[in-house]
Amino acid sequence: MTDPSAVDLSNADQRREIVRSVWQDVLQIAEVDDDSTFFDMGGDSLRLALLVEKLNQRTGLSLRTVDLFRAGTVRGHAELLVAPATRTSGSRGYSREELLESARSGQGSRFSRP
């Protein structure tokens, strides 16, 4: 794993490369299009929670799942690394920890809505 203190988040190309490599890891794909959405590339809500965890580990930031959901693309996620979104009020749904635990245990179906 990369030491977060060694990451230069001021460099746009490096930010996009970090996001691309994490997407490739989480989605288990070789190529990532910077302008396609995470969900169009095969992601789902549980993988999004894993993406947040891995990006936070790589960068030392505290990104939120909802912010990555809204940003959607590699370019959008890379911009969040330099200017994380501000907190807004609203419904949270399931917590990040609940989603991560579900993804790790393979019990994603327990989060299905009727």
MIKELUM-892907 format. One record per atom (N, C-alpha, C): residue number from 1; x, y, z. Coordinates in Angstrom, 1 decimal. Example, Ala and Ser with C-alpha at 12.3 -4.5 7.8 and 13.67 -1.06 7.14 Angstrom:
<pts>
<pt resi="1" X="13.2" Y="-5.7" Z="7.8"/>
<pt resi="1" X="12.3" Y="-4.5" Z="7.8"/>
<pt resi="1" X="13.2" Y="-3.3" Z="7.8"/>
<pt resi="2" X="12.8" Y="-2.2" Z="7.1"/>
<pt resi="2" X="13.7" Y="-1.1" Z="7.1"/>
<pt resi="2" X="12.9" Y="0.0" Z="7.9"/>
</pts>
This chain:
<pts>
<pt resi="1" X="0.8" Y="-1.2" Z="0.0"/>
<pt resi="1" X="0.0" Y="0.0" Z="0.0"/>
<pt resi="1" X="0.9" Y="1.2" Z="0.0"/>
<pt resi="2" X="0.4" Y="2.3" Z="-0.6"/>
<pt resi="2" X="1.2" Y="3.5" Z="-0.7"/>
<pt resi="2" X="1.0" Y="4.3" Z="0.6"/>
<pt resi="3" X="2.1" Y="4.9" Z="1.0"/>
<pt resi="3" X="2.1" Y="5.8" Z="2.2"/>
<pt resi="3" X="1.4" Y="7.0" Z="1.8"/>
<pt resi="4" X="0.3" Y="7.4" Z="2.5"/>
<pt resi="4" X="-0.5" Y="8.6" Z="2.2"/>
<pt resi="4" X="0.3" Y="9.8" Z="2.2"/>
<pt resi="5" X="1.4" Y="9.9" Z="3.0"/>
<pt resi="5" X="2.2" Y="11.1" Z="3.1"/>
<pt resi="5" X="3.0" Y="11.3" Z="1.8"/>
<pt resi="6" X="3.2" Y="10.2" Z="1.1"/>
<pt resi="6" X="4.0" Y="10.3" Z="-0.2"/>
<pt resi="6" X="3.2" Y="10.6" Z="-1.4"/>
<pt resi="7" X="1.9" Y="10.8" Z="-1.2"/>
<pt resi="7" X="1.0" Y="11.1" Z="-2.4"/>
<pt resi="7" X="0.9" Y="12.6" Z="-2.6"/>
<pt resi="8" X="1.1" Y="13.0" Z="-3.8"/>
<pt resi="8" X="1.0" Y="14.5" Z="-4.2"/>
<pt resi="8" X="-0.3" Y="14.7" Z="-4.8"/>
<pt resi="9" X="-1.3" Y="15.2" Z="-3.9"/>
<pt resi="9" X="-2.6" Y="15.4" Z="-4.4"/>
<pt resi="9" X="-2.8" Y="16.7" Z="-5.1"/>
<pt resi="10" X="-1.7" Y="17.5" Z="-5.2"/>
<pt resi="10" X="-1.8" Y="18.8" Z="-5.9"/>
<pt resi="10" X="-1.7" Y="18.5" Z="-7.4"/>
<pt resi="11" X="-1.2" Y="17.4" Z="-7.8"/>
<pt resi="11" X="-1.0" Y="17.0" Z="-9.2"/>
<pt resi="11" X="-2.3" Y="16.3" Z="-9.7"/>
<pt resi="12" X="-3.0" Y="16.9" Z="-10.7"/>
<pt resi="12" X="-4.2" Y="16.4" Z="-11.2"/>
<pt resi="12" X="-4.0" Y="15.0" Z="-11.9"/>
<pt resi="13" X="-2.9" Y="14.8" Z="-12.6"/>
<pt resi="13" X="-2.6" Y="13.5" Z="-13.3"/>
<pt resi="13" X="-2.4" Y="12.4" Z="-12.2"/>
<pt resi="14" X="-1.7" Y="12.8" Z="-11.2"/>
<pt resi="14" X="-1.4" Y="11.8" Z="-10.1"/>
<pt resi="14" X="-2.7" Y="11.4" Z="-9.4"/>
<pt resi="15" X="-3.6" Y="12.4" Z="-9.1"/>
<pt resi="15" X="-4.9" Y="12.2" Z="-8.5"/>
<pt resi="15" X="-5.7" Y="11.2" Z="-9.3"/>
<pt resi="16" X="-5.8" Y="11.5" Z="-10.7"/>
<pt resi="16" X="-6.5" Y="10.6" Z="-11.6"/>
<pt resi="16" X="-5.9" Y="9.2" Z="-11.6"/>
<pt resi="17" X="-4.6" Y="9.1" Z="-11.6"/>
<pt resi="17" X="-4.0" Y="7.8" Z="-11.6"/>
<pt resi="17" X="-4.3" Y="7.0" Z="-10.3"/>
<pt resi="18" X="-4.3" Y="7.7" Z="-9.2"/>
<pt resi="18" X="-4.7" Y="7.0" Z="-7.9"/>
<pt resi="18" X="-6.1" Y="6.5" Z="-8.0"/>
<pt resi="19" X="-7.0" Y="7.3" Z="-8.4"/>
<pt resi="19" X="-8.4" Y="6.9" Z="-8.5"/>
<pt resi="19" X="-8.5" Y="5.7" Z="-9.5"/>
<pt resi="20" X="-7.9" Y="5.8" Z="-10.7"/>
<pt resi="20" X="-8.0" Y="4.7" Z="-11.7"/>
<pt resi="20" X="-7.5" Y="3.4" Z="-11.1"/>
<pt resi="21" X="-6.3" Y="3.5" Z="-10.4"/>
<pt resi="21" X="-5.8" Y="2.2" Z="-9.9"/>
<pt resi="21" X="-6.7" Y="1.6" Z="-8.8"/>
<pt resi="22" X="-7.3" Y="2.5" Z="-8.0"/>
<pt resi="22" X="-8.2" Y="1.9" Z="-6.9"/>
<pt resi="22" X="-9.5" Y="1.4" Z="-7.6"/>
<pt resi="23" X="-10.0" Y="2.1" Z="-8.6"/>
<pt resi="23" X="-11.2" Y="1.5" Z="-9.4"/>
<pt resi="23" X="-10.8" Y="0.2" Z="-10.0"/>
<pt resi="24" X="-9.7" Y="0.1" Z="-10.6"/>
<pt resi="24" X="-9.2" Y="-1.2" Z="-11.2"/>
<pt resi="24" X="-9.2" Y="-2.3" Z="-10.1"/>
<pt resi="25" X="-8.7" Y="-2.0" Z="-9.0"/>
<pt resi="25" X="-8.6" Y="-3.0" Z="-7.9"/>
<pt resi="25" X="-10.0" Y="-3.4" Z="-7.4"/>
<pt resi="26" X="-10.9" Y="-2.4" Z="-7.1"/>
<pt resi="26" X="-12.2" Y="-2.7" Z="-6.6"/>
<pt resi="26" X="-13.1" Y="-3.4" Z="-7.6"/>
<pt resi="27" X="-13.0" Y="-2.9" Z="-8.9"/>
<pt resi="27" X="-13.9" Y="-3.5" Z="-9.9"/>
<pt resi="27" X="-13.3" Y="-4.7" Z="-10.6"/>
<pt resi="28" X="-12.0" Y="-5.0" Z="-10.3"/>
<pt resi="28" X="-11.3" Y="-6.1" Z="-10.9"/>
<pt resi="28" X="-11.3" Y="-6.1" Z="-12.4"/>
<pt resi="29" X="-11.0" Y="-4.9" Z="-13.0"/>
<pt resi="29" X="-10.9" Y="-4.7" Z="-14.4"/>
<pt resi="29" X="-9.6" Y="-4.1" Z="-14.8"/>
<pt resi="30" X="-9.2" Y="-4.2" Z="-16.0"/>
<pt resi="30" X="-7.8" Y="-3.7" Z="-16.5"/>
<pt resi="30" X="-7.9" Y="-2.3" Z="-16.9"/>
<pt resi="31" X="-9.0" Y="-1.8" Z="-17.6"/>
<pt resi="31" X="-9.0" Y="-0.5" Z="-18.1"/>
<pt resi="31" X="-10.2" Y="0.3" Z="-17.5"/>
<pt resi="32" X="-10.0" Y="1.5" Z="-17.3"/>
<pt resi="32" X="-11.0" Y="2.4" Z="-16.7"/>
<pt resi="32" X="-11.1" Y="3.7" Z="-17.5"/>
<pt resi="33" X="-12.3" Y="4.1" Z="-17.9"/>
<pt resi="33" X="-12.5" Y="5.3" Z="-18.7"/>
<pt resi="33" X="-12.8" Y="6.4" Z="-17.7"/>
<pt resi="34" X="-12.0" Y="7.5" Z="-17.8"/>
<pt resi="34" X="-12.1" Y="8.6" Z="-16.8"/>
<pt resi="34" X="-13.5" Y="9.3" Z="-16.8"/>
<pt resi="35" X="-14.3" Y="9.1" Z="-17.9"/>
<pt resi="35" X="-15.6" Y="9.8" Z="-17.9"/>
<pt resi="35" X="-16.8" Y="8.9" Z="-17.8"/>
<pt resi="36" X="-16.6" Y="7.6" Z="-17.6"/>
<pt resi="36" X="-17.7" Y="6.7" Z="-17.3"/>
<pt resi="36" X="-17.9" Y="6.7" Z="-15.8"/>
<pt resi="37" X="-19.2" Y="6.4" Z="-15.4"/>
<pt resi="37" X="-19.5" Y="6.4" Z="-14.0"/>
<pt resi="37" X="-19.0" Y="5.0" Z="-13.4"/>
<pt resi="38" X="-18.8" Y="5.1" Z="-12.1"/>
<pt resi="38" X="-18.5" Y="3.9" Z="-11.4"/>
<pt resi="38" X="-19.5" Y="2.7" Z="-11.6"/>
<pt resi="39" X="-20.7" Y="3.1" Z="-11.6"/>
<pt resi="39" X="-21.8" Y="2.1" Z="-11.8"/>
<pt resi="39" X="-21.8" Y="1.6" Z="-13.2"/>
<pt resi="40" X="-21.6" Y="2.4" Z="-14.2"/>
<pt resi="40" X="-21.5" Y="2.0" Z="-15.6"/>
<pt resi="40" X="-20.3" Y="1.0" Z="-15.9"/>
<pt resi="41" X="-19.3" Y="1.1" Z="-15.1"/>
<pt resi="41" X="-18.1" Y="0.3" Z="-15.2"/>
<pt resi="41" X="-18.3" Y="-1.0" Z="-14.4"/>
<pt resi="42" X="-19.4" Y="-1.2" Z="-13.8"/>
<pt resi="42" X="-19.7" Y="-2.5" Z="-13.1"/>
<pt resi="42" X="-19.7" Y="-2.4" Z="-11.6"/>
<pt resi="43" X="-19.7" Y="-1.2" Z="-11.1"/>
<pt resi="43" X="-19.7" Y="-1.0" Z="-9.6"/>
<pt resi="43" X="-21.1" Y="-1.1" Z="-9.1"/>
<pt resi="44" X="-21.2" Y="-1.3" Z="-7.8"/>
<pt resi="44" X="-22.5" Y="-1.3" Z="-7.1"/>
<pt resi="44" X="-22.3" Y="-0.7" Z="-5.7"/>
<pt resi="45" X="-23.3" Y="-0.6" Z="-4.9"/>
<pt resi="45" X="-23.2" Y="0.1" Z="-3.7"/>
<pt resi="45" X="-22.2" Y="-0.5" Z="-2.7"/>
<pt resi="46" X="-22.1" Y="-1.8" Z="-2.7"/>
<pt resi="46" X="-21.1" Y="-2.4" Z="-1.8"/>
<pt resi="46" X="-19.7" Y="-2.1" Z="-2.2"/>
<pt resi="47" X="-19.5" Y="-2.2" Z="-3.6"/>
<pt resi="47" X="-18.1" Y="-1.9" Z="-4.1"/>
<pt resi="47" X="-17.8" Y="-0.4" Z="-3.9"/>
<pt resi="48" X="-18.8" Y="0.5" Z="-3.9"/>
<pt resi="48" X="-18.6" Y="1.9" Z="-3.7"/>
<pt resi="48" X="-18.1" Y="2.1" Z="-2.2"/>
<pt resi="49" X="-18.6" Y="1.4" Z="-1.3"/>
<pt resi="49" X="-18.2" Y="1.5" Z="0.1"/>
<pt resi="49" X="-16.7" Y="1.0" Z="0.2"/>
<pt resi="50" X="-16.4" Y="-0.1" Z="-0.5"/>
<pt resi="50" X="-15.0" Y="-0.5" Z="-0.5"/>
<pt resi="50" X="-14.1" Y="0.5" Z="-1.2"/>
<pt resi="51" X="-14.6" Y="1.1" Z="-2.3"/>
<pt resi="51" X="-13.8" Y="2.2" Z="-3.0"/>
<pt resi="51" X="-13.5" Y="3.3" Z="-2.0"/>
<pt resi="52" X="-14.4" Y="3.7" Z="-1.2"/>
<pt resi="52" X="-14.2" Y="4.8" Z="-0.3"/>
<pt resi="52" X="-13.1" Y="4.4" Z="0.7"/>
<pt resi="53" X="-13.2" Y="3.2" Z="1.2"/>
<pt resi="53" X="-12.2" Y="2.7" Z="2.2"/>
<pt resi="53" X="-10.8" Y="2.7" Z="1.6"/>
<pt resi="54" X="-10.7" Y="2.2" Z="0.4"/>
<pt resi="54" X="-9.4" Y="2.1" Z="-0.3"/>
<pt resi="54" X="-8.8" Y="3.5" Z="-0.6"/>
<pt resi="55" X="-9.7" Y="4.4" Z="-1.1"/>
<pt resi="55" X="-9.2" Y="5.7" Z="-1.4"/>
<pt resi="55" X="-8.7" Y="6.5" Z="-0.2"/>
<pt resi="56" X="-9.5" Y="6.3" Z="0.9"/>
<pt resi="56" X="-9.1" Y="6.9" Z="2.2"/>
<pt resi="56" X="-7.7" Y="6.3" Z="2.7"/>
<pt resi="57" X="-7.5" Y="5.0" Z="2.5"/>
<pt resi="57" X="-6.3" Y="4.4" Z="2.9"/>
<pt resi="57" X="-5.1" Y="5.0" Z="2.0"/>
<pt resi="58" X="-5.3" Y="5.1" Z="0.7"/>
<pt resi="58" X="-4.3" Y="5.5" Z="-0.2"/>
<pt resi="58" X="-3.9" Y="7.0" Z="0.0"/>
<pt resi="59" X="-4.9" Y="7.8" Z="0.3"/>
<pt resi="59" X="-4.7" Y="9.3" Z="0.4"/>
<pt resi="59" X="-4.6" Y="9.8" Z="1.8"/>
<pt resi="60" X="-5.1" Y="9.1" Z="2.8"/>
<pt resi="60" X="-5.1" Y="9.7" Z="4.1"/>
<pt resi="60" X="-6.2" Y="10.6" Z="4.4"/>
<pt resi="61" X="-7.2" Y="10.7" Z="3.4"/>
<pt resi="61" X="-8.3" Y="11.6" Z="3.5"/>
<pt resi="61" X="-9.5" Y="10.8" Z="4.2"/>
<pt resi="62" X="-10.6" Y="11.5" Z="4.5"/>
<pt resi="62" X="-11.8" Y="10.9" Z="5.0"/>
<pt resi="62" X="-12.9" Y="11.2" Z="4.1"/>
<pt resi="63" X="-12.9" Y="10.6" Z="2.9"/>
<pt resi="63" X="-14.0" Y="10.8" Z="1.9"/>
<pt resi="63" X="-15.2" Y="10.1" Z="2.4"/>
<pt resi="64" X="-16.4" Y="10.6" Z="1.9"/>
<pt resi="64" X="-17.6" Y="10.0" Z="2.3"/>
<pt resi="64" X="-18.3" Y="9.3" Z="1.1"/>
<pt resi="65" X="-18.9" Y="8.2" Z="1.3"/>
<pt resi="65" X="-19.6" Y="7.4" Z="0.3"/>
<pt resi="65" X="-20.5" Y="8.3" Z="-0.6"/>
<pt resi="66" X="-21.3" Y="9.1" Z="0.1"/>
<pt resi="66" X="-22.3" Y="9.9" Z="-0.6"/>
<pt resi="66" X="-21.6" Y="10.9" Z="-1.6"/>
<pt resi="67" X="-20.4" Y="11.4" Z="-1.2"/>
<pt resi="67" X="-19.7" Y="12.3" Z="-2.1"/>
<pt resi="67" X="-19.2" Y="11.6" Z="-3.3"/>
<pt resi="68" X="-18.6" Y="10.4" Z="-3.2"/>
<pt resi="68" X="-18.1" Y="9.6" Z="-4.3"/>
<pt resi="68" X="-19.3" Y="9.2" Z="-5.2"/>
<pt resi="69" X="-20.4" Y="8.9" Z="-4.6"/>
<pt resi="69" X="-21.6" Y="8.6" Z="-5.4"/>
<pt resi="69" X="-22.0" Y="9.8" Z="-6.3"/>
<pt resi="70" X="-22.0" Y="10.9" Z="-5.7"/>
<pt resi="70" X="-22.4" Y="12.1" Z="-6.4"/>
<pt resi="70" X="-21.4" Y="12.5" Z="-7.5"/>
<pt resi="71" X="-20.1" Y="12.4" Z="-7.2"/>
<pt resi="71" X="-19.1" Y="12.7" Z="-8.1"/>
<pt resi="71" X="-19.1" Y="11.8" Z="-9.3"/>
<pt resi="72" X="-19.2" Y="10.5" Z="-9.1"/>
<pt resi="72" X="-19.5" Y="9.5" Z="-10.1"/>
<pt resi="72" X="-18.4" Y="9.0" Z="-11.0"/>
<pt resi="73" X="-17.5" Y="9.8" Z="-11.5"/>
<pt resi="73" X="-16.5" Y="9.4" Z="-12.5"/>
<pt resi="73" X="-15.1" Y="9.5" Z="-11.9"/>
<pt resi="74" X="-14.1" Y="9.0" Z="-12.6"/>
<pt resi="74" X="-12.7" Y="9.1" Z="-12.2"/>
<pt resi="74" X="-12.3" Y="10.6" Z="-12.0"/>
<pt resi="75" X="-12.7" Y="11.4" Z="-13.0"/>
<pt resi="75" X="-12.4" Y="12.8" Z="-12.9"/>
<pt resi="75" X="-13.1" Y="13.5" Z="-11.7"/>
<pt resi="76" X="-14.3" Y="13.1" Z="-11.4"/>
<pt resi="76" X="-15.0" Y="13.7" Z="-10.3"/>
<pt resi="76" X="-14.4" Y="13.2" Z="-9.0"/>
<pt resi="77" X="-14.0" Y="12.0" Z="-8.9"/>
<pt resi="77" X="-13.4" Y="11.4" Z="-7.7"/>
<pt resi="77" X="-12.0" Y="12.1" Z="-7.5"/>
<pt resi="78" X="-11.3" Y="12.3" Z="-8.6"/>
<pt resi="78" X="-10.0" Y="12.9" Z="-8.5"/>
<pt resi="78" X="-10.1" Y="14.3" Z="-7.9"/>
<pt resi="79" X="-11.1" Y="15.0" Z="-8.3"/>
<pt resi="79" X="-11.3" Y="16.4" Z="-7.8"/>
<pt resi="79" X="-11.7" Y="16.4" Z="-6.3"/>
<pt resi="80" X="-12.4" Y="15.4" Z="-5.9"/>
<pt resi="80" X="-12.7" Y="15.3" Z="-4.4"/>
<pt resi="80" X="-11.4" Y="15.1" Z="-3.6"/>
<pt resi="81" X="-10.4" Y="14.5" Z="-4.2"/>
<pt resi="81" X="-9.1" Y="14.3" Z="-3.4"/>
<pt resi="81" X="-8.4" Y="15.7" Z="-3.1"/>
<pt resi="82" X="-8.7" Y="16.7" Z="-3.9"/>
<pt resi="82" X="-8.1" Y="18.0" Z="-3.6"/>
<pt resi="82" X="-9.1" Y="18.9" Z="-2.9"/>
<pt resi="83" X="-10.4" Y="18.7" Z="-3.0"/>
<pt resi="83" X="-11.4" Y="19.5" Z="-2.4"/>
<pt resi="83" X="-12.6" Y="18.7" Z="-2.0"/>
<pt resi="84" X="-12.4" Y="17.9" Z="-0.9"/>
<pt resi="84" X="-13.5" Y="17.0" Z="-0.4"/>
<pt resi="84" X="-14.8" Y="17.8" Z="-0.2"/>
<pt resi="85" X="-15.9" Y="17.2" Z="-0.6"/>
<pt resi="85" X="-17.2" Y="17.9" Z="-0.5"/>
<pt resi="85" X="-17.6" Y="18.2" Z="1.0"/>
<pt resi="86" X="-18.4" Y="19.2" Z="1.1"/>
<pt resi="86" X="-18.8" Y="19.6" Z="2.5"/>
<pt resi="86" X="-20.0" Y="18.8" Z="2.9"/>
<pt resi="87" X="-20.2" Y="18.6" Z="4.1"/>
<pt resi="87" X="-21.3" Y="17.8" Z="4.7"/>
<pt resi="87" X="-22.6" Y="18.5" Z="4.4"/>
<pt resi="88" X="-23.6" Y="17.7" Z="4.0"/>
<pt resi="88" X="-24.9" Y="18.2" Z="3.8"/>
<pt resi="88" X="-25.9" Y="17.4" Z="4.7"/>
<pt resi="89" X="-27.0" Y="18.0" Z="5.0"/>
<pt resi="89" X="-28.0" Y="17.2" Z="5.8"/>
<pt resi="89" X="-28.8" Y="16.3" Z="4.9"/>
<pt resi="90" X="-29.4" Y="15.3" Z="5.4"/>
<pt resi="90" X="-30.3" Y="14.5" Z="4.6"/>
<pt resi="90" X="-30.2" Y="13.0" Z="5.2"/>
<pt resi="91" X="-30.9" Y="12.2" Z="4.5"/>
<pt resi="91" X="-31.0" Y="10.8" Z="4.9"/>
<pt resi="91" X="-29.7" Y="10.1" Z="4.7"/>
<pt resi="92" X="-29.2" Y="9.3" Z="5.6"/>
<pt resi="92" X="-28.0" Y="8.6" Z="5.5"/>
<pt resi="92" X="-28.2" Y="7.2" Z="4.9"/>
<pt resi="93" X="-29.3" Y="6.6" Z="5.2"/>
<pt resi="93" X="-29.4" Y="5.2" Z="4.8"/>
<pt resi="93" X="-28.5" Y="4.3" Z="5.6"/>
<pt resi="94" X="-27.9" Y="3.3" Z="5.1"/>
<pt resi="94" X="-27.0" Y="2.4" Z="5.8"/>
<pt resi="94" X="-25.7" Y="3.1" Z="6.0"/>
<pt resi="95" X="-25.1" Y="2.8" Z="7.2"/>
<pt resi="95" X="-23.8" Y="3.4" Z="7.5"/>
<pt resi="95" X="-22.7" Y="2.7" Z="6.6"/>
<pt resi="96" X="-21.6" Y="3.4" Z="6.4"/>
<pt resi="96" X="-20.5" Y="2.9" Z="5.7"/>
<pt resi="96" X="-20.0" Y="1.6" Z="6.3"/>
<pt resi="97" X="-19.9" Y="1.6" Z="7.6"/>
<pt resi="97" X="-19.5" Y="0.4" Z="8.3"/>
<pt resi="97" X="-20.4" Y="-0.8" Z="8.1"/>
<pt resi="98" X="-21.7" Y="-0.6" Z="8.0"/>
<pt resi="98" X="-22.6" Y="-1.7" Z="7.7"/>
<pt resi="98" X="-22.4" Y="-2.2" Z="6.3"/>
<pt resi="99" X="-22.2" Y="-1.3" Z="5.4"/>
<pt resi="99" X="-22.0" Y="-1.7" Z="4.0"/>
<pt resi="99" X="-20.7" Y="-2.5" Z="3.8"/>
<pt resi="100" X="-19.6" Y="-2.0" Z="4.5"/>
<pt resi="100" X="-18.4" Y="-2.7" Z="4.4"/>
<pt resi="100" X="-18.4" Y="-4.1" Z="5.0"/>
<pt resi="101" X="-19.0" Y="-4.2" Z="6.2"/>
<pt resi="101" X="-19.2" Y="-5.5" Z="6.8"/>
<pt resi="101" X="-20.0" Y="-6.4" Z="5.9"/>
<pt resi="102" X="-21.0" Y="-6.0" Z="5.3"/>
<pt resi="102" X="-21.8" Y="-6.8" Z="4.4"/>
<pt resi="102" X="-21.0" Y="-7.2" Z="3.2"/>
<pt resi="103" X="-20.3" Y="-6.3" Z="2.6"/>
<pt resi="103" X="-19.4" Y="-6.7" Z="1.5"/>
<pt resi="103" X="-18.4" Y="-7.7" Z="1.8"/>
<pt resi="104" X="-17.8" Y="-7.5" Z="3.0"/>
<pt resi="104" X="-16.7" Y="-8.5" Z="3.4"/>
<pt resi="104" X="-17.3" Y="-9.9" Z="3.7"/>
<pt resi="105" X="-18.5" Y="-9.9" Z="4.3"/>
<pt resi="105" X="-19.1" Y="-11.2" Z="4.6"/>
<pt resi="105" X="-19.9" Y="-11.9" Z="3.5"/>
<pt resi="106" X="-20.0" Y="-11.1" Z="2.4"/>
<pt resi="106" X="-20.8" Y="-11.7" Z="1.3"/>
<pt resi="106" X="-22.3" Y="-11.7" Z="1.5"/>
<pt resi="107" X="-22.8" Y="-10.9" Z="2.4"/>
<pt resi="107" X="-24.2" Y="-10.8" Z="2.7"/>
<pt resi="107" X="-24.9" Y="-9.6" Z="2.2"/>
<pt resi="108" X="-24.5" Y="-9.1" Z="1.0"/>
<pt resi="108" X="-25.1" Y="-7.9" Z="0.5"/>
<pt resi="108" X="-26.6" Y="-7.9" Z="0.4"/>
<pt resi="109" X="-27.2" Y="-9.1" Z="0.2"/>
<pt resi="109" X="-28.6" Y="-9.2" Z="0.1"/>
<pt resi="109" X="-29.4" Y="-8.7" Z="1.3"/>
<pt resi="110" X="-28.8" Y="-8.7" Z="2.4"/>
<pt resi="110" X="-29.5" Y="-8.2" Z="3.6"/>
<pt resi="110" X="-29.8" Y="-6.7" Z="3.5"/>
<pt resi="111" X="-29.2" Y="-6.0" Z="2.6"/>
<pt resi="111" X="-29.5" Y="-4.6" Z="2.4"/>
<pt resi="111" X="-30.5" Y="-4.3" Z="1.3"/>
<pt resi="112" X="-31.1" Y="-5.4" Z="0.8"/>
<pt resi="112" X="-32.1" Y="-5.2" Z="-0.3"/>
<pt resi="112" X="-33.3" Y="-4.5" Z="0.3"/>
<pt resi="113" X="-33.8" Y="-3.6" Z="-0.5"/>
<pt resi="113" X="-35.1" Y="-2.9" Z="-0.1"/>
<pt resi="113" X="-36.3" Y="-3.6" Z="-0.6"/>
<pt resi="114" X="-37.4" Y="-3.7" Z="0.1"/>
<pt resi="114" X="-38.5" Y="-4.4" Z="-0.4"/>
<pt resi="114" X="-39.1" Y="-3.6" Z="-1.6"/>
</pts>
